[in-house]
């Protein structure tokens, strides 16, 4: 029993240490706050649909607020994280090159990392210091490098760390592998920048298409629809839609267009994020921008 208690205590300490080393505490806080806000707005939306609460905004607005709060908080955190990772990717090859030089000077891999942690690598310096701390606390170099790759979580760094770990485990010339890995990381960074530049035009086209669709719908709702639902136009539209006379209002039609524009903005944002860098996580900031502009346009111009 005593051994089991010590094991549990060690596991708890390891979990806390892992959170600190991997920088997941901030991510966990963002997840909790985002989850609370999204859940709150979803509950209010459901209560509004059931008629339990009745305030000046409708249930659709609560669902929009849930989407905006989730996309806003997490999207801002994700955008800052991606920007930070991009800076790390830019300077990471210099760190690998310095490790190769230290290895050629006769240092062990552990000493090379400890020596590199005293240098200045800009935004990458705290990450290198975390690797050094994990090694100095008794962790292996392989585990520290793998934890670093998971923490930063970019294709370039995961690929490079994988090469280094395999070379270290196989007993090959690690210095030469480090030089090749540094060159490979630079080439991958250049290819990603080129891809992002080429795909930027497609993202612009998606935004233009969304704004054109939104503008057309707003013009219909402010000029064409009011004329159609008034007088003879109302009875004609009701007949076309299979209803009796006077059963259709401008608010009902505008509400349907409102939902259509929200769905279109959400779908366009997903596509824009995938086009940008091939990841759905990049769609979050586009979801926030497009859905927010759609909501503001209908609220300010139509009061839906």
KAHU-V895013 format. One line per field, one symbol per residue. phi: phi as a letter, one per 20 degrees, with the letter a starting at -180 (. if undefined). psi: psi as a letter, one per 40 degrees, with the letter a starting at -180 (. if undefined). burial: 1 if it has 9 or more other C-alpha atoms within 8 Angstrom, else 0. Layout:
phi = ???
psi = ???
burial = ???
This chain:
phi = .ffffffffffffffffffffemefffffffffffffffffffffffffemfdbcfdeffffffffffffffffffffffffffffffffdggffffffffffffofffffffffffeeddmffgfffffffffffeofffffffffffffflcfffffffffffffffemeffffffffffffffffffffffffffeffffffffffffffffffffffecffgffeemfffffffffendefmeddfffffffffffffffffffffffffffbmcfffffffffffffffffffffedmf
psi = dddddddddddddddddddddefedddddddddddddddddddddddddeedigaeiiddddddddddddddddddddddddddddddddedddddddddddddeeiiddddddddeeahfbeeddddddddddddeeiiddddddddddddfidddddddddddddddefagdddddddddddddddddddddddddedddddddddddddddddddddddddddddehbdddddddddeeiaieehidddddddddddddddddddddddddddeehddeedddddddddddddddddddf.
burial = 0000000000000000001111110000011001101111110111110000000001101111111111111111111000011011111110111111111000101101110110000011101111110110001010011111110000011101111110110000011011101111110110000011001101100110010011001111110111011000111011100000100101001110110011011101111111111011011111110111011011100100
